[in-house]
Amino acid sequence: MTLRRNLLRSLFVCLVVVFLSLTLVYNRLNFYSSGPPIPDGVNLQPSFSQENNAIDKSKDAYHLESSFKDDLHAAPLQLQSPLQSAAKQISPLSQATFIEEMQSEISRLRQRLEEMERKQASFEGHQNGAQLFPPLSSSSSSRHHQQQQGSSNNYQQYMKTKQLPYSEKKRILITGGAGFVGSHLLDRLLLDGHEVIVADNFYTGRRLNIAHWIGHPNFELLHHDIVNPLYVEVDEIYHLASPASPPHYMMNAVKTIKTNTVGTINMLGLAKRVGGRILVASTSEVYGDPTVHPQAETYWGNVNPIGPRSCYDEGKRVAEALTYAYAKQERLEVRVARIFNTYGPRMHVHDGRVVSNFISQALQGRRLSVYGEGRQTRSFQYVTDLVEGLVRLMAANYSQPVNLGNPEETRIADFARIVLDLVHGYAHIEHFPTPVDDPRRRRPDISLAKRTLHGWTPNVTLEEGLVKTIDYFRGELRLSLGQSRNSNGGRSSVET
Ligand SMILES: NC(=O)c1ccc[n+]([C@@H]2O[C@H](COP(=O)([O-])OP(=O)(O)OC[C@H]3O[C@@H](n4cnc5c(N)ncnc54)[C@H](O)[C@@H]3O)[C@@H](O)[C@H]2O)c1
């Protein structure tokens, strides 16, 4: 499509150049022929004066040349000037016909070029999936989206982003930006008016999570594994790349350790080279199975260094150690967020964590699997609260680790009942043995976050957040059921 368009454009330009050259030659000839001495038998003066339109040919020729330089597309319009009619009067009929033919050919090509450009624009619109994957948004951002659709902006299909002055606009890298948390952070930073580069190897992330930004001038997607060095020019780095759920990080334990150690070294090295600030996403798992409750940042944790979760827990502990080694040795500006259990739309339906397990089981009318008696507690933070905390932490004047989580503690058995109520499900609860190293209690102490992040505190209630998440899961399950029916060659839809 692009090749054809380029060919047409080149042809169009060539024709314009040929046409203009010919016209200029005529113009020159006319100029010399109309100036003294006037050749015998040719008297141009009367025809010009008859039209009461004295033409300064040299001026016209200059005008034509400069307009050609300024705007090739506008050139054919300039040819409707008095120069043309003058040329007609002094030229043989065949030459005038030739000019007219050239003009009609040029306008035909011009129409085709415009048609191709229109087709290409609509093709690109389909490719970026604007209609297919409308952004998951709060009511205010969907309002923005509708406003934008009504505007005459070229980027109608995107949510409306702020226009920041050059001095405030940052170029920001998000590693793992196609994942659950990263994609929400991407929305926030783009809406705030910054330029964002996402680097992701799609190990657990999905293009679908970020498809609504593809093609936007402030967004760039790099398919990149951070275990390899990355060279980009940025002001800030949010380093989120790492699988986060136990089945995902245990699936390839060595890779998880590499991502959190080698990958983190690469990102710290990048921050050092560009002189930018880096925020490293750590986790409440650095506290292991805590003996102190609730967990404050001063607690050093209780981690089994050789257990099945150690690839992640110890990987993140090394990532923190590396971060502060770079801060001390290289004077790097660092931020560390210890993130507690977070949920919301775009989380993996099959990530094996309690929120996704319970919601998908309840929606499918299956028994909810509770490990042990269900007396263990978790605290659940809605994803937009986390994103707010991350953005504030990056901007804050505080470089030690900060807990970001919701301090409201819920017993797993109670959580199962809340989910069942919201889904209006009648499924039962099934008890299973507790997995190895499963923490019994988890609740963040967020007093440091409140102090250092200008009063940050989670404000989405568990019910509110669950309603949005359940809606998302409904859509995902419908999609995956549809896909499995299709993958069956459509047999089930025919036979049943
Ligand atoms: N979601 C939570 O509850 C939670 C809790 C604590 C900490 N965290 C941390 O937050 C971050 C984001 O978690 P999430 O829930 O969005 O997980 P996620 O799995 O949805 O996203 C992680 C992203 O990182 C990408 N990734 C993994 N390895 C990579 C590599 N080597 N190179 C490039 N990209 C890579 C994945 O493809 C994915 O897009 C992680 O660092 C995680 O440890 C999350």
The ligand as a Tripos MOL2 file, in Angstrom:
@<TRIPOS>MOLECULE
LIG
   44    48     1     0     0
SMALL
NO_CHARGES

@<TRIPOS>ATOM
      1 N1          0.3140   -7.5130   40.9310 N.am      1 LIG1
      2 C1          0.6990   -7.6290   42.1680 C.2       1 LIG1
      3 O1         -0.1050   -7.9590   43.0400 O.2       1 LIG1
      4 C2          2.1170   -7.3440   42.5630 C.ar      1 LIG1
      5 C3          2.4790   -7.4810   43.8990 C.ar      1 LIG1
      6 C4          3.7780   -7.2230   44.2450 C.ar      1 LIG1
      7 C5          4.6970   -6.8150   43.3120 C.ar      1 LIG1
      8 N2          4.3330   -6.6950   42.0130 N.ar      1 LIG1
      9 C6          5.3520   -6.3090   41.0500 C.3       1 LIG1
     10 O2          4.8360   -5.3950   40.1020 O.3       1 LIG1
     11 C7          5.3970   -5.6530   38.8160 C.3       1 LIG1
     12 C8          4.2950   -5.8360   37.7880 C.3       1 LIG1
     13 O3          3.4870   -6.9270   38.1820 O.3       1 LIG1
     14 P1          2.1820   -7.3520   37.3690 P.3       1 LIG1
     15 O4          1.1800   -7.8340   38.3280 O.co2     1 LIG1
     16 O5          1.8200   -6.3010   36.4070 O.co2     1 LIG1
     17 O6          2.7310   -8.6230   36.6110 O.3       1 LIG1
     18 P2          2.5160   -9.0490   35.0810 P.3       1 LIG1
     19 O7          3.0180  -10.4370   34.9630 O.co2     1 LIG1
     20 O8          1.1320   -8.7770   34.6520 O.co2     1 LIG1
     21 O9          3.4750   -8.0300   34.3210 O.3       1 LIG1
     22 C9          4.8640   -8.2090   34.2660 C.3       1 LIG1
     23 C10         5.3240   -7.7640   32.8940 C.3       1 LIG1
     24 O10         6.7470   -7.9320   32.7980 O.3       1 LIG1
     25 C11         7.0380   -8.5360   31.5460 C.3       1 LIG1
     26 N3          8.3140   -9.2520   31.6820 N.ar      1 LIG1
     27 C12         8.6090  -10.3210   32.4400 C.ar      1 LIG1
     28 N4          9.8780  -10.6540   32.2740 N.ar      1 LIG1
     29 C13        10.4270   -9.7900   31.3980 C.ar      1 LIG1
     30 C14        11.7140   -9.6250   30.8140 C.ar      1 LIG1
     31 N5         12.7220  -10.4630   31.1000 N.pl3     1 LIG1
     32 N6         11.8970   -8.6140   29.9270 N.ar      1 LIG1
     33 C15        10.8810   -7.7900   29.6120 C.ar      1 LIG1
     34 N7          9.6490   -7.8950   30.1240 N.ar      1 LIG1
     35 C16         9.4190   -8.8890   31.0070 C.ar      1 LIG1
     36 C17         5.8730   -9.4740   31.3060 C.3       1 LIG1
     37 O11         5.7380   -9.8550   29.9560 O.3       1 LIG1
     38 C18         4.7150   -8.6150   31.7890 C.3       1 LIG1
     39 O12         4.2410   -7.7780   30.7620 O.3       1 LIG1
     40 C19         6.2950   -6.8680   38.9750 C.3       1 LIG1
     41 O13         7.6210   -6.4540   39.1250 O.3       1 LIG1
     42 C20         5.8140   -7.5090   40.2570 C.3       1 LIG1
     43 O14         6.8500   -8.2060   40.9000 O.3       1 LIG1
     44 C21         3.0540   -6.9510   41.6120 C.ar      1 LIG1
@<TRIPOS>BOND
     1     1     2 1
     2     2     3 2
     3     2     4 1
     4     4     5 ar
     5     4    44 ar
     6     5     6 ar
     7     6     7 ar
     8     7     8 ar
     9     8     9 1
    10     8    44 ar
    11     9    10 1
    12     9    42 1
    13    10    11 1
    14    11    12 1
    15    11    40 1
    16    12    13 1
    17    13    14 1
    18    14    15 2
    19    14    16 1
    20    14    17 1
    21    17    18 1
    22    18    19 2
    23    18    20 1
    24    18    21 1
    25    21    22 1
    26    22    23 1
    27    23    24 1
    28    23    38 1
    29    24    25 1
    30    25    26 1
    31    25    36 1
    32    26    27 ar
    33    26    35 ar
    34    27    28 ar
    35    28    29 ar
    36    29    30 ar
    37    29    35 ar
    38    30    31 1
    39    30    32 ar
    40    32    33 ar
    41    33    34 ar
    42    34    35 ar
    43    36    37 1
    44    36    38 1
    45    38    39 1
    46    40    41 1
    47    40    42 1
    48    42    43 1
@<TRIPOS>SUBSTRUCTURE
     1 LIG1         1 GROUP 0 **** ****
